[in-house]
Amino acid sequence: MTTGFAPAAQPSPTRSAIAAQVRDVVKTYGRGDTAVRALDGVNLEIAAERFTAVMGPSGSGKSTLMHALAGLDTINAGQVLLGDTDLSGLGERKRTLLRRDRIGFVFQSFNLVPTLTAAENIVLPLPLAGRPPDRAWIDDLVATLGLGDRLRHRPAELSGGQQQRVAVARALAARPQIVFADEPTGNLDSRAGEALLSFLRHAAHELGQTIVMVTHDPNAAAFADRVVFLADGRVVGDLAEPTAAAILSRMASIDAPATRKTR
């Protein structure tokens, strides 16, 4: 599989190059004195055809933000836009159809169907959406991910890295408008994780995919074009052309005030 892609400086996104965005988004869990504001007036634009990582301390709101952007959860105030579609006003059925037709997901757990082969898992979402498979596109994904000799294998016959690559191919099979990856390297060893992250960057730069990854790992986030930092439900930092060292330094500055408050 292709690895070793070098990061390159990218221009600031124009409005026509915005894949998704949130405007003044508020998300609250609970009521009254026990209410927790997971997102507190968040504004963020996600550039199309780029790899964006979202980081923050535990409880910062990063997973809640991803769920809002993906239409997995509703918000209390503000707007969530996928392209020109305002998710904020959609009911559950329309949000379900939007996720099926326009969004891909990669999770820490691979979520493959154990009784299906790798090839069958990759194309599984397509008949559900009423789409014929684009064989040329899928063949290209399979070749780039190095899965050509594993297509007849079931998940139990694959390594963790191979299973996650199948999951990534499945997420990209329908050419979604945006792919959300939630800790995608969490169950992988370092070598398999680096290979997967290299592919995600390749998918953004060479295949025109928009990738948004939530991670706690600075080394993983360093593969992205941009890292967005959250704390206490707010965007508190933004780093272009990130390195692991720069990410660690930024995370330390975010964690420091919280540490001082607890002393």
Buried (B, 14 or more C-beta within 10 A) or exposed (E): BBBEBEBEEBEEBEEEBBBBBBBEBBBBEEEEEEEEBBBBBBEBBBBBBBBBBBBBBEBBBBBBBBBBBBBBBBBEEBBBBBEEBEBBEBEEEEBEEBBBBBBBBBBBEBEBEEEBBBBBBBBBBBEEEEBEBBEEBBEEBBEBBBBEEBBEBBBEEBEBBBBBBBBBBBBBBBBBBBBBBBBBBBBBEEEBBBBBBBBBBBBBBEBEBBBBBBBBBBBBBBBBBBBBBBBBBBBBBEBEBBBBEBBBEBBEEBEEEEEEEEE
